[in-house]
Amino acid sequence: RVADAAFDEIFHPIAERLLEHCEAVLRVGGASQGADLMVRTAEKLGRQVFHALGDVPGCGSAPVPLVK
């Protein structure tokens, strides 16, 4: 489950390794220590971090999906 010990042990190290192959990340959603860690890691790797879909090049006119 999200945020349990097994999730943290497996998910975060894999996500951090994936960041090495990304040019940028999009940080969405609310409060999340894990997401904040991924942002800090991306920044340390020199990756761009976007906080809104409209800020991502080529996505300025993309419709934002409604979340219920």
Buried (B, 14 or more C-beta within 10 A) or exposed (E): EEEEEEEBEEEBEEBBEEBEEEEEBEBEEEEBEBBEBBBEBBEEEEBBBBEEBEEBEEBEEEEEEEEE
